[in-house]
Amino acid sequence: MKPADPLLPPNEAAEYIARKETTMTWWRHVGRGPSYVKIEGRVFYRLSALDTFLAAGTVEPVAA
């Protein structure tokens, strides 16, 4: 059974949001980017956190 909100490792999370894994590492270092989970020292990203991060960057065009 798959979890409703799967955890992705950094390489898969980076691919999902079209960034490099090194960018994800840097963002964690400086306190930016999507929220993440640490389990026994390993980093994972919830799919919902990645979607929320992408939605926060959405820009709606304004009619002229």
PDB file of N, H, CA, C and O in Angstrom:
ATOM      1  N   MET A   1       0.842  -1.189   0.000  1.00  0.00           N
ATOM      2  CA  MET A   1       0.000   0.000   0.000  1.00  0.00           C
ATOM      3  C   MET A   1       0.882   1.244   0.000  1.00  0.00           C
ATOM      4  O   MET A   1       1.785   1.373   0.826  1.00  0.00           O
ATOM      5  N   LYS A   2       0.618   2.149  -0.920  1.00  0.00           N
ATOM      6  H   LYS A   2      -0.116   2.045  -1.591  1.00  0.00           H
ATOM      7  CA  LYS A   2       1.384   3.392  -1.007  1.00  0.00           C
ATOM      8  C   LYS A   2       0.836   4.416  -0.018  1.00  0.00           C
ATOM      9  O   LYS A   2      -0.372   4.489   0.212  1.00  0.00           O
ATOM     10  N   PRO A   3       1.746   5.211   0.569  1.00  0.00           N
ATOM     11  CA  PRO A   3       1.261   6.263   1.469  1.00  0.00           C
ATOM     12  C   PRO A   3       0.503   7.340   0.682  1.00  0.00           C
ATOM     13  O   PRO A   3       0.779   7.573  -0.494  1.00  0.00           O
ATOM     14  N   ALA A   4      -0.437   7.978   1.337  1.00  0.00           N
ATOM     15  H   ALA A   4      -0.661   7.789   2.293  1.00  0.00           H
ATOM     16  CA  ALA A   4      -1.229   9.028   0.693  1.00  0.00           C
ATOM     17  C   ALA A   4      -0.367  10.235   0.347  1.00  0.00           C
ATOM     18  O   ALA A   4      -0.638  10.936  -0.628  1.00  0.00           O
ATOM     19  N   ASP A   5       0.668  10.478   1.139  1.00  0.00           N
ATOM     20  H   ASP A   5       0.889   9.909   1.931  1.00  0.00           H
ATOM     21  CA  ASP A   5       1.564  11.616   0.922  1.00  0.00           C
ATOM     22  C   ASP A   5       3.004  11.077   0.942  1.00  0.00           C
ATOM     23  O   ASP A   5       3.689  11.150   1.962  1.00  0.00           O
ATOM     24  N   PRO A   6       3.450  10.536  -0.201  1.00  0.00           N
ATOM     25  CA  PRO A   6       4.743   9.862  -0.227  1.00  0.00           C
ATOM     26  C   PRO A   6       5.919  10.779   0.103  1.00  0.00           C
ATOM     27  O   PRO A   6       5.878  11.989  -0.116  1.00  0.00           O
ATOM     28  N   LEU A   7       6.957  10.162   0.633  1.00  0.00           N
ATOM     29  H   LEU A   7       6.991   9.179   0.811  1.00  0.00           H
ATOM     30  CA  LEU A   7       8.209  10.858   0.922  1.00  0.00           C
ATOM     31  C   LEU A   7       9.168  10.612  -0.231  1.00  0.00           C
ATOM     32  O   LEU A   7       9.380   9.472  -0.643  1.00  0.00           O
ATOM     33  N   LEU A   8       9.746  11.689  -0.748  1.00  0.00           N
ATOM     34  H   LEU A   8       9.574  12.615  -0.413  1.00  0.00           H
ATOM     35  CA  LEU A   8      10.700  11.579  -1.847  1.00  0.00           C
ATOM     36  C   LEU A   8      12.105  11.912  -1.346  1.00  0.00           C
ATOM     37  O   LEU A   8      12.278  12.853  -0.572  1.00  0.00           O
ATOM     38  N   PRO A   9      13.108  11.150  -1.781  1.00  0.00           N
ATOM     39  CA  PRO A   9      14.477  11.516  -1.444  1.00  0.00           C
ATOM     40  C   PRO A   9      14.860  12.784  -2.214  1.00  0.00           C
ATOM     41  O   PRO A   9      14.195  13.136  -3.188  1.00  0.00           O
ATOM     42  N   PRO A  10      15.914  13.467  -1.792  1.00  0.00           N
ATOM     43  CA  PRO A  10      16.278  14.743  -2.423  1.00  0.00           C
ATOM     44  C   PRO A  10      16.438  14.701  -3.940  1.00  0.00           C
ATOM     45  O   PRO A  10      16.038  15.644  -4.623  1.00  0.00           O
ATOM     46  N   ASN A  11      17.013  13.631  -4.479  1.00  0.00           N
ATOM     47  H   ASN A  11      17.339  12.865  -3.924  1.00  0.00           H
ATOM     48  CA  ASN A  11      17.195  13.592  -5.932  1.00  0.00           C
ATOM     49  C   ASN A  11      15.858  13.560  -6.671  1.00  0.00           C
ATOM     50  O   ASN A  11      15.707  14.213  -7.704  1.00  0.00           O
ATOM     51  N   GLU A  12      14.891  12.811  -6.154  1.00  0.00           N
ATOM     52  H   GLU A  12      15.013  12.281  -5.315  1.00  0.00           H
ATOM     53  CA  GLU A  12      13.573  12.761  -6.784  1.00  0.00           C
ATOM     54  C   GLU A  12      12.797  14.053  -6.562  1.00  0.00           C
ATOM     55  O   GLU A  12      12.077  14.508  -7.451  1.00  0.00           O
ATOM     56  N   ALA A  13      12.939  14.643  -5.384  1.00  0.00           N
ATOM     57  H   ALA A  13      13.524  14.274  -4.662  1.00  0.00           H
ATOM     58  CA  ALA A  13      12.272  15.917  -5.100  1.00  0.00           C
ATOM     59  C   ALA A  13      12.806  17.013  -6.018  1.00  0.00           C
ATOM     60  O   ALA A  13      12.043  17.827  -6.537  1.00  0.00           O
ATOM     61  N   ALA A  14      14.111  17.025  -6.209  1.00  0.00           N
ATOM     62  H   ALA A  14      14.731  16.364  -5.787  1.00  0.00           H
ATOM     63  CA  ALA A  14      14.726  18.028  -7.088  1.00  0.00           C
ATOM     64  C   ALA A  14      14.200  17.882  -8.514  1.00  0.00           C
ATOM     65  O   ALA A  14      13.884  18.874  -9.172  1.00  0.00           O
ATOM     66  N   GLU A  15      14.109  16.658  -8.980  1.00  0.00           N
ATOM     67  H   GLU A  15      14.365  15.852  -8.446  1.00  0.00           H
ATOM     68  CA  GLU A  15      13.591  16.422 -10.324  1.00  0.00           C
ATOM     69  C   GLU A  15      12.132  16.875 -10.425  1.00  0.00           C
ATOM     70  O   GLU A  15      11.729  17.454 -11.433  1.00  0.00           O
ATOM     71  N   TYR A  16      11.350  16.613  -9.387  1.00  0.00           N
ATOM     72  H   TYR A  16      11.678  16.143  -8.568  1.00  0.00           H
ATOM     73  CA  TYR A  16       9.930  16.969  -9.373  1.00  0.00           C
ATOM     74  C   TYR A  16       9.724  18.473  -9.516  1.00  0.00           C
ATOM     75  O   TYR A  16       8.789  18.907 -10.188  1.00  0.00           O
ATOM     76  N   ILE A  17      10.594  19.278  -8.885  1.00  0.00           N
ATOM     77  H   ILE A  17      11.354  18.925  -8.339  1.00  0.00           H
ATOM     78  CA  ILE A  17      10.418  20.736  -8.966  1.00  0.00           C
ATOM     79  C   ILE A  17      11.400  21.385  -9.952  1.00  0.00           C
ATOM     80  O   ILE A  17      11.567  22.605  -9.955  1.00  0.00           O
ATOM     81  N   ALA A  18      12.043  20.565 -10.784  1.00  0.00           N
ATOM     82  H   ALA A  18      11.907  19.574 -10.781  1.00  0.00           H
ATOM     83  CA  ALA A  18      12.925  21.041 -11.848  1.00  0.00           C
ATOM     84  C   ALA A  18      14.105  21.861 -11.326  1.00  0.00           C
ATOM     85  O   ALA A  18      14.414  22.935 -11.842  1.00  0.00           O
ATOM     86  N   ARG A  19      14.745  21.336 -10.305  1.00  0.00           N
ATOM     87  H   ARG A  19      14.494  20.463  -9.886  1.00  0.00           H
ATOM     88  CA  ARG A  19      15.943  21.952  -9.742  1.00  0.00           C
ATOM     89  C   ARG A  19      17.008  20.884  -9.600  1.00  0.00           C
ATOM     90  O   ARG A  19      16.721  19.691  -9.705  1.00  0.00           O
ATOM     91  N   LYS A  20      18.235  21.310  -9.362  1.00  0.00           N
ATOM     92  H   LYS A  20      18.469  22.279  -9.277  1.00  0.00           H
ATOM     93  CA  LYS A  20      19.326  20.369  -9.115  1.00  0.00           C
ATOM     94  C   LYS A  20      19.311  19.961  -7.651  1.00  0.00           C
ATOM     95  O   LYS A  20      18.873  20.718  -6.783  1.00  0.00           O
ATOM     96  N   GLU A  21      19.795  18.754  -7.392  1.00  0.00           N
ATOM     97  H   GLU A  21      20.150  18.140  -8.096  1.00  0.00           H
ATOM     98  CA  GLU A  21      19.865  18.285  -6.009  1.00  0.00           C
ATOM     99  C   GLU A  21      20.775  19.184  -5.172  1.00  0.00           C
ATOM    100  O   GLU A  21      20.532  19.364  -3.979  1.00  0.00           O
ATOM    101  N   THR A  22      21.819  19.750  -5.783  1.00  0.00           N
ATOM    102  H   THR A  22      22.016  19.603  -6.753  1.00  0.00           H
ATOM    103  CA  THR A  22      22.711  20.657  -5.045  1.00  0.00           C
ATOM    104  C   THR A  22      21.968  21.923  -4.617  1.00  0.00           C
ATOM    105  O   THR A  22      22.273  22.497  -3.572  1.00  0.00           O
ATOM    106  N   THR A  23      21.002  22.356  -5.415  1.00  0.00           N
ATOM    107  H   THR A  23      20.754  21.889  -6.264  1.00  0.00           H
ATOM    108  CA  THR A  23      20.183  23.509  -5.036  1.00  0.00           C
ATOM    109  C   THR A  23      19.353  23.180  -3.799  1.00  0.00           C
ATOM    110  O   THR A  23      19.229  23.997  -2.887  1.00  0.00           O
ATOM    111  N   MET A  24      18.792  21.984  -3.778  1.00  0.00           N
ATOM    112  H   MET A  24      18.894  21.320  -4.519  1.00  0.00           H
ATOM    113  CA  MET A  24      17.999  21.567  -2.616  1.00  0.00           C
ATOM    114  C   MET A  24      18.869  21.529  -1.362  1.00  0.00           C
ATOM    115  O   MET A  24      18.444  21.949  -0.286  1.00  0.00           O
ATOM    116  N   THR A  25      20.076  21.026  -1.511  1.00  0.00           N
ATOM    117  H   THR A  25      20.422  20.684  -2.385  1.00  0.00           H
ATOM    118  CA  THR A  25      21.018  20.969  -0.383  1.00  0.00           C
ATOM    119  C   THR A  25      21.333  22.375   0.102  1.00  0.00           C
ATOM    120  O   THR A  25      21.343  22.623   1.307  1.00  0.00           O
ATOM    121  N   TRP A  26      21.588  23.293  -0.810  1.00  0.00           N
ATOM    122  H   TRP A  26      21.580  23.092  -1.790  1.00  0.00           H
ATOM    123  CA  TRP A  26      21.896  24.680  -0.442  1.00  0.00           C
ATOM    124  C   TRP A  26      20.710  25.327   0.259  1.00  0.00           C
ATOM    125  O   TRP A  26      20.880  25.993   1.281  1.00  0.00           O
ATOM    126  N   TRP A  27      19.522  25.138  -0.279  1.00  0.00           N
ATOM    127  H   TRP A  27      19.385  24.598  -1.109  1.00  0.00           H
ATOM    128  CA  TRP A  27      18.336  25.707   0.339  1.00  0.00           C
ATOM    129  C   TRP A  27      18.172  25.223   1.775  1.00  0.00           C
ATOM    130  O   TRP A  27      17.835  26.009   2.660  1.00  0.00           O
ATOM    131  N   ARG A  28      18.409  23.929   2.012  1.00  0.00           N
ATOM    132  H   ARG A  28      18.683  23.290   1.293  1.00  0.00           H
ATOM    133  CA  ARG A  28      18.316  23.423   3.390  1.00  0.00           C
ATOM    134  C   ARG A  28      19.350  24.105   4.273  1.00  0.00           C
ATOM    135  O   ARG A  28      19.064  24.446   5.421  1.00  0.00           O
ATOM    136  N   HIS A  29      20.536  24.303   3.748  1.00  0.00           N
ATOM    137  H   HIS A  29      20.768  24.026   2.815  1.00  0.00           H
ATOM    138  CA  HIS A  29      21.620  24.930   4.507  1.00  0.00           C
ATOM    139  C   HIS A  29      21.279  26.364   4.922  1.00  0.00           C
ATOM    140  O   HIS A  29      21.595  26.785   6.034  1.00  0.00           O
ATOM    141  N   VAL A  30      20.634  27.107   4.020  1.00  0.00           N
ATOM    142  H   VAL A  30      20.378  26.764   3.116  1.00  0.00           H
ATOM    143  CA  VAL A  30      20.331  28.517   4.294  1.00  0.00           C
ATOM    144  C   VAL A  30      18.900  28.737   4.796  1.00  0.00           C
ATOM    145  O   VAL A  30      18.495  29.875   5.035  1.00  0.00           O
ATOM    146  N   GLY A  31      18.136  27.653   4.957  1.00  0.00           N
ATOM    147  H   GLY A  31      18.465  26.728   4.763  1.00  0.00           H
ATOM    148  CA  GLY A  31      16.786  27.785   5.502  1.00  0.00           C
ATOM    149  C   GLY A  31      15.741  28.216   4.502  1.00  0.00           C
ATOM    150  O   GLY A  31      14.764  28.866   4.872  1.00  0.00           O
ATOM    151  N   ARG A  32      15.926  27.868   3.237  1.00  0.00           N
ATOM    152  H   ARG A  32      16.721  27.340   2.937  1.00  0.00           H
ATOM    153  CA  ARG A  32      14.956  28.212   2.196  1.00  0.00           C
ATOM    154  C   ARG A  32      14.378  26.944   1.596  1.00  0.00           C
ATOM    155  O   ARG A  32      14.687  25.837   2.037  1.00  0.00           O
ATOM    156  N   GLY A  33      13.547  27.112   0.601  1.00  0.00           N
ATOM    157  H   GLY A  33      13.296  28.011   0.243  1.00  0.00           H
ATOM    158  CA  GLY A  33      13.022  25.976  -0.138  1.00  0.00           C
ATOM    159  C   GLY A  33      11.879  25.282   0.570  1.00  0.00           C
ATOM    160  O   GLY A  33      11.371  25.767   1.581  1.00  0.00           O
ATOM    161  N   PRO A  34      11.479  24.143   0.031  1.00  0.00           N
ATOM    162  CA  PRO A  34      10.345  23.413   0.605  1.00  0.00           C
ATOM    163  C   PRO A  34      10.699  22.784   1.948  1.00  0.00           C
ATOM    164  O   PRO A  34      11.863  22.491   2.224  1.00  0.00           O
ATOM    165  N   SER A  35       9.687  22.582   2.772  1.00  0.00           N
ATOM    166  H   SER A  35       8.742  22.819   2.548  1.00  0.00           H
ATOM    167  CA  SER A  35       9.919  21.919   4.065  1.00  0.00           C
ATOM    168  C   SER A  35      10.301  20.469   3.804  1.00  0.00           C
ATOM    169  O   SER A  35       9.963  19.888   2.772  1.00  0.00           O
ATOM    170  N   TYR A  36      11.014  19.904   4.769  1.00  0.00           N
ATOM    171  H   TYR A  36      11.288  20.375   5.607  1.00  0.00           H
ATOM    172  CA  TYR A  36      11.487  18.530   4.613  1.00  0.00           C
ATOM    173  C   TYR A  36      11.413  17.797   5.938  1.00  0.00           C
ATOM    174  O   TYR A  36      11.191  18.397   6.989  1.00  0.00           O
ATOM    175  N   VAL A  37      11.603  16.491   5.869  1.00  0.00           N
ATOM    176  H   VAL A  37      11.783  16.003   5.015  1.00  0.00           H
ATOM    177  CA  VAL A  37      11.547  15.610   7.028  1.00  0.00           C
ATOM    178  C   VAL A  37      12.903  14.934   7.156  1.00  0.00           C
ATOM    179  O   VAL A  37      13.491  14.515   6.160  1.00  0.00           O
ATOM    180  N   LYS A  38      13.399  14.830   8.390  1.00  0.00           N
ATOM    181  H   LYS A  38      12.921  15.170   9.199  1.00  0.00           H
ATOM    182  CA  LYS A  38      14.629  14.079   8.630  1.00  0.00           C
ATOM    183  C   LYS A  38      14.277  12.832   9.425  1.00  0.00           C
ATOM    184  O   LYS A  38      13.667  12.911  10.491  1.00  0.00           O
ATOM    185  N   ILE A  39      14.667  11.687   8.898  1.00  0.00           N
ATOM    186  H   ILE A  39      15.163  11.623   8.032  1.00  0.00           H
ATOM    187  CA  ILE A  39      14.444  10.406   9.563  1.00  0.00           C
ATOM    188  C   ILE A  39      15.794   9.713   9.680  1.00  0.00           C
ATOM    189  O   ILE A  39      16.409   9.341   8.681  1.00  0.00           O
ATOM    190  N   GLU A  40      16.240   9.548  10.916  1.00  0.00           N
ATOM    191  H   GLU A  40      15.741   9.851  11.727  1.00  0.00           H
ATOM    192  CA  GLU A  40      17.534   8.914  11.190  1.00  0.00           C
ATOM    193  C   GLU A  40      18.650   9.545  10.363  1.00  0.00           C
ATOM    194  O   GLU A  40      19.511   8.849   9.825  1.00  0.00           O
ATOM    195  N   GLY A  41      18.620  10.872  10.271  1.00  0.00           N
ATOM    196  H   GLY A  41      17.921  11.437  10.708  1.00  0.00           H
ATOM    197  CA  GLY A  41      19.663  11.607   9.568  1.00  0.00           C
ATOM    198  C   GLY A  41      19.480  11.721   8.067  1.00  0.00           C
ATOM    199  O   GLY A  41      20.242  12.425   7.404  1.00  0.00           O
ATOM    200  N   ARG A  42      18.492  11.048   7.524  1.00  0.00           N
ATOM    201  H   ARG A  42      17.873  10.476   8.063  1.00  0.00           H
ATOM    202  CA  ARG A  42      18.229  11.124   6.078  1.00  0.00           C
ATOM    203  C   ARG A  42      17.125  12.140   5.811  1.00  0.00           C
ATOM    204  O   ARG A  42      16.187  12.280   6.597  1.00  0.00           O
ATOM    205  N   VAL A  43      17.251  12.845   4.693  1.00  0.00           N
ATOM    206  H   VAL A  43      18.013  12.732   4.055  1.00  0.00           H
ATOM    207  CA  VAL A  43      16.305  13.896   4.318  1.00  0.00           C
ATOM    208  C   VAL A  43      15.301  13.353   3.304  1.00  0.00           C
ATOM    209  O   VAL A  43      15.652  12.637   2.366  1.00  0.00           O
ATOM    210  N   PHE A  44      14.047  13.718   3.528  1.00  0.00           N
ATOM    211  H   PHE A  44      13.762  14.300   4.290  1.00  0.00           H
ATOM    212  CA  PHE A  44      12.970  13.378   2.597  1.00  0.00           C
ATOM    213  C   PHE A  44      12.049  14.585   2.462  1.00  0.00           C
ATOM    214  O   PHE A  44      11.963  15.423   3.360  1.00  0.00           O
ATOM    215  N   TYR A  45      11.374  14.655   1.342  1.00  0.00           N
ATOM    216  H   TYR A  45      11.444  13.974   0.613  1.00  0.00           H
ATOM    217  CA  TYR A  45      10.400  15.722   1.090  1.00  0.00           C
ATOM    218  C   TYR A  45       9.031  15.085   0.879  1.00  0.00           C
ATOM    219  O   TYR A  45       8.887  14.144   0.099  1.00  0.00           O
ATOM    220  N   ARG A  46       8.034  15.605   1.578  1.00  0.00           N
ATOM    221  H   ARG A  46       8.151  16.370   2.211  1.00  0.00           H
ATOM    222  CA  ARG A  46       6.663  15.150   1.324  1.00  0.00           C
ATOM    223  C   ARG A  46       6.211  15.728  -0.015  1.00  0.00           C
ATOM    224  O   ARG A  46       6.491  16.885  -0.331  1.00  0.00           O
ATOM    225  N   LEU A  47       5.523  14.923  -0.781  1.00  0.00           N
ATOM    226  H   LEU A  47       5.296  13.984  -0.524  1.00  0.00           H
ATOM    227  CA  LEU A  47       5.019  15.380  -2.074  1.00  0.00           C
ATOM    228  C   LEU A  47       4.131  16.609  -1.891  1.00  0.00           C
ATOM    229  O   LEU A  47       4.179  17.533  -2.702  1.00  0.00           O
ATOM    230  N   SER A  48       3.326  16.626  -0.838  1.00  0.00           N
ATOM    231  H   SER A  48       3.287  15.875  -0.179  1.00  0.00           H
ATOM    232  CA  SER A  48       2.451  17.777  -0.588  1.00  0.00           C
ATOM    233  C   SER A  48       3.257  19.040  -0.302  1.00  0.00           C
ATOM    234  O   SER A  48       2.833  20.134  -0.674  1.00  0.00           O
ATOM    235  N   ALA A  49       4.413  18.908   0.354  1.00  0.00           N
ATOM    236  H   ALA A  49       4.758  18.020   0.656  1.00  0.00           H
ATOM    237  CA  ALA A  49       5.262  20.078   0.638  1.00  0.00           C
ATOM    238  C   ALA A  49       5.849  20.639  -0.652  1.00  0.00           C
ATOM    239  O   ALA A  49       5.990  21.852  -0.805  1.00  0.00           O
ATOM    240  N   LEU A  50       6.184  19.755  -1.568  1.00  0.00           N
ATOM    241  H   LEU A  50       6.069  18.770  -1.444  1.00  0.00           H
ATOM    242  CA  LEU A  50       6.702  20.219  -2.859  1.00  0.00           C
ATOM    243  C   LEU A  50       5.617  20.934  -3.651  1.00  0.00           C
ATOM    244  O   LEU A  50       5.877  21.960  -4.278  1.00  0.00           O
ATOM    245  N   ASP A  51       4.396  20.392  -3.625  1.00  0.00           N
ATOM    246  H   ASP A  51       4.185  19.557  -3.116  1.00  0.00           H
ATOM    247  CA  ASP A  51       3.280  21.049  -4.313  1.00  0.00           C
ATOM    248  C   ASP A  51       2.970  22.412  -3.698  1.00  0.00           C
ATOM    249  O   ASP A  51       2.684  23.370  -4.417  1.00  0.00           O
ATOM    250  N   THR A  52       3.027  22.497  -2.374  1.00  0.00           N
ATOM    251  H   THR A  52       3.260  21.719  -1.790  1.00  0.00           H
ATOM    252  CA  THR A  52       2.794  23.770  -1.689  1.00  0.00           C
ATOM    253  C   THR A  52       3.864  24.782  -2.063  1.00  0.00           C
ATOM    254  O   THR A  52       3.561  25.950  -2.308  1.00  0.00           O
ATOM    255  N   PHE A  53       5.112  24.338  -2.106  1.00  0.00           N
ATOM    256  H   PHE A  53       5.357  23.389  -1.907  1.00  0.00           H
ATOM    257  CA  PHE A  53       6.226  25.210  -2.487  1.00  0.00           C
ATOM    258  C   PHE A  53       6.031  25.745  -3.908  1.00  0.00           C
ATOM    259  O   PHE A  53       6.223  26.934  -4.158  1.00  0.00           O
ATOM    260  N   LEU A  54       5.654  24.872  -4.824  1.00  0.00           N
ATOM    261  H   LEU A  54       5.498  23.906  -4.621  1.00  0.00           H
ATOM    262  CA  LEU A  54       5.421  25.310  -6.207  1.00  0.00           C
ATOM    263  C   LEU A  54       4.239  26.270  -6.289  1.00  0.00           C
ATOM    264  O   LEU A  54       4.295  27.266  -7.011  1.00  0.00           O
ATOM    265  N   ALA A  55       3.177  25.975  -5.559  1.00  0.00           N
ATOM    266  H   ALA A  55       3.132  25.166  -4.973  1.00  0.00           H
ATOM    267  CA  ALA A  55       1.990  26.845  -5.584  1.00  0.00           C
ATOM    268  C   ALA A  55       2.318  28.235  -5.053  1.00  0.00           C
ATOM    269  O   ALA A  55       1.775  29.229  -5.536  1.00  0.00           O
ATOM    270  N   ALA A  56       3.202  28.311  -4.062  1.00  0.00           N
ATOM    271  H   ALA A  56       3.644  27.504  -3.670  1.00  0.00           H
ATOM    272  CA  ALA A  56       3.578  29.613  -3.484  1.00  0.00           C
ATOM    273  C   ALA A  56       4.301  30.496  -4.505  1.00  0.00           C
ATOM    274  O   ALA A  56       4.318  31.720  -4.375  1.00  0.00           O
ATOM    275  N   GLY A  57       4.893  29.870  -5.514  1.00  0.00           N
ATOM    276  H   GLY A  57       4.880  28.875  -5.620  1.00  0.00           H
ATOM    277  CA  GLY A  57       5.607  30.636  -6.525  1.00  0.00           C
ATOM    278  C   GLY A  57       4.766  30.949  -7.750  1.00  0.00           C
ATOM    279  O   GLY A  57       5.264  31.527  -8.716  1.00  0.00           O
ATOM    280  N   THR A  58       3.502  30.574  -7.718  1.00  0.00           N
ATOM    281  H   THR A  58       3.097  30.104  -6.933  1.00  0.00           H
ATOM    282  CA  THR A  58       2.640  30.813  -8.858  1.00  0.00           C
ATOM    283  C   THR A  58       2.321  32.301  -9.001  1.00  0.00           C
ATOM    284  O   THR A  58       1.947  32.969  -8.037  1.00  0.00           O
ATOM    285  N   VAL A  59       2.477  32.796 -10.214  1.00  0.00           N
ATOM    286  H   VAL A  59       2.781  32.254 -10.997  1.00  0.00           H
ATOM    287  CA  VAL A  59       2.178  34.199 -10.510  1.00  0.00           C
ATOM    288  C   VAL A  59       1.000  34.230 -11.473  1.00  0.00           C
ATOM    289  O   VAL A  59       1.049  33.640 -12.552  1.00  0.00           O
ATOM    290  N   GLU A  60      -0.041  34.912 -11.077  1.00  0.00           N
ATOM    291  H   GLU A  60      -0.081  35.391 -10.201  1.00  0.00           H
ATOM    292  CA  GLU A  60      -1.221  35.063 -11.956  1.00  0.00           C
ATOM    293  C   GLU A  60      -1.039  36.314 -12.798  1.00  0.00           C
ATOM    294  O   GLU A  60      -0.756  37.388 -12.268  1.00  0.00           O
ATOM    295  N   PRO A  61      -1.199  36.179 -14.106  1.00  0.00           N
ATOM    296  CA  PRO A  61      -1.078  37.344 -14.975  1.00  0.00           C
ATOM    297  C   PRO A  61      -2.192  38.364 -14.698  1.00  0.00           C
ATOM    298  O   PRO A  61      -3.318  38.004 -14.356  1.00  0.00           O
ATOM    299  N   VAL A  62      -1.850  39.608 -14.853  1.00  0.00           N
ATOM    300  H   VAL A  62      -0.934  39.900 -15.131  1.00  0.00           H
ATOM    301  CA  VAL A  62      -2.815  40.682 -14.626  1.00  0.00           C
ATOM    302  C   VAL A  62      -3.205  41.259 -15.995  1.00  0.00           C
ATOM    303  O   VAL A  62      -2.346  41.584 -16.813  1.00  0.00           O
ATOM    304  N   ALA A  63      -4.495  41.377 -16.218  1.00  0.00           N
ATOM    305  H   ALA A  63      -5.193  41.113 -15.553  1.00  0.00           H
ATOM    306  CA  ALA A  63      -4.969  41.936 -17.476  1.00  0.00           C
ATOM    307  C   ALA A  63      -4.566  43.398 -17.573  1.00  0.00           C
ATOM    308  O   ALA A  63      -4.642  44.142 -16.595  1.00  0.00           O
ATOM    309  N   ALA A  64      -4.141  43.797 -18.755  1.00  0.00           N
ATOM    310  H   ALA A  64      -4.079  43.192 -19.549  1.00  0.00           H
ATOM    311  CA  ALA A  64      -3.698  45.185 -18.969  1.00  0.00           C
ATOM    312  C   ALA A  64      -4.855  46.120 -19.144  1.00  0.00           C
ATOM    313  O   ALA A  64      -4.656  47.320 -19.332  1.00  0.00           O
TER     314      ALA A  64
END
